[in-house]
Amino acid sequence: MRKEHRPSTAAPTAAPLNGYVLPEDAHLALVQTRDQLRLLARLTEPGHAADDGELSLSPLALAHCFDRLASELDGIVDAAQWPRGME
């Protein structure tokens, strides 16, 4: 005798969260920071030239960019939250 498979009537349970929760605005800031770092990497590649000639970034300009990106990352890290009930 063969049993018929019946779908479960129990409500599906949510998978437990593993790790931190990052709010949507912090995720957007993280994506933008990643893109800015990629741009800086490209601009500082040896042999990279802009359309109208060589582009040079002074050490002071680079320091300012990296400082701003570090501040942005500080805000993202501060926004990350440990889910309640996972303590």
C-alpha positions as CSV (number, residue, x, y, z in Angstrom):
1,M,0.0,0.0,0.0
2,R,1.4,3.3,-1.0
3,K,1.0,6.4,1.2
4,E,0.0,9.7,-0.5
5,H,2.3,12.6,0.1
6,R,0.4,15.5,1.7
7,P,1.8,19.0,2.1
8,S,2.4,20.0,5.6
9,T,-0.2,22.3,7.1
10,A,2.2,23.7,9.7
11,A,3.4,27.3,9.0
12,P,7.0,27.5,7.8
13,T,9.4,28.7,10.4
14,A,11.9,31.4,9.7
15,A,15.5,30.4,9.5
16,P,17.5,31.6,12.5
17,L,19.7,34.6,11.8
18,N,23.4,34.1,11.9
19,G,25.5,37.2,12.4
20,Y,24.8,40.9,12.3
21,V,21.9,42.8,10.7
22,L,22.8,45.7,8.5
23,P,20.1,48.4,8.0
24,E,19.3,49.2,4.4
25,D,20.8,52.7,4.5
26,A,24.1,51.3,6.0
27,H,24.1,48.7,3.2
28,L,23.8,51.4,0.6
29,A,26.6,53.3,2.2
30,L,28.8,50.1,2.2
31,V,28.1,49.6,-1.5
32,Q,29.0,53.2,-2.3
33,T,32.2,53.0,-0.2
34,R,33.2,49.9,-2.1
35,D,32.6,51.7,-5.4
36,Q,34.6,54.7,-4.3
37,L,37.5,52.5,-3.2
38,R,37.4,50.8,-6.7
39,L,37.5,54.2,-8.3
40,L,40.5,55.3,-6.2
41,A,42.2,52.0,-7.1
42,R,41.7,52.7,-10.7
43,L,42.8,56.3,-10.6
44,T,46.0,55.4,-8.8
45,E,46.9,52.5,-11.2
46,P,50.2,53.0,-12.9
47,G,49.7,54.1,-16.5
48,H,46.1,55.2,-16.0
49,A,45.3,58.3,-18.0
50,A,42.2,60.5,-18.1
51,D,40.7,61.6,-21.4
52,D,42.4,64.9,-21.3
53,G,45.8,63.8,-20.1
54,E,47.4,62.4,-17.0
55,L,45.5,62.6,-13.8
56,S,47.6,63.0,-10.7
57,L,46.3,62.8,-7.2
58,S,48.4,64.5,-4.5
59,P,49.2,62.6,-1.3
60,L,47.1,65.1,0.6
61,A,44.0,64.5,-1.7
62,L,44.5,60.7,-1.2
63,A,44.7,61.1,2.5
64,H,41.5,63.1,2.5
65,C,39.7,60.5,0.5
66,F,40.9,57.6,2.7
67,D,40.0,59.6,5.8
68,R,36.5,60.2,4.5
69,L,36.1,56.6,3.5
70,A,37.2,55.4,7.0
71,S,34.7,57.7,8.6
72,E,32.0,56.3,6.3
73,L,33.0,52.7,7.3
74,D,32.9,53.7,11.0
75,G,29.3,54.8,10.5
76,I,28.5,51.5,8.8
77,V,30.1,49.4,11.6
78,D,28.2,51.4,14.2
79,A,24.9,50.7,12.3
80,A,25.4,46.9,12.3
81,Q,23.3,45.3,15.0
82,W,23.3,41.9,16.7
83,P,19.8,40.4,16.3
84,R,17.8,40.3,19.5
85,G,17.6,36.8,21.0
86,M,21.1,35.8,19.7
87,E,22.9,37.0,22.7
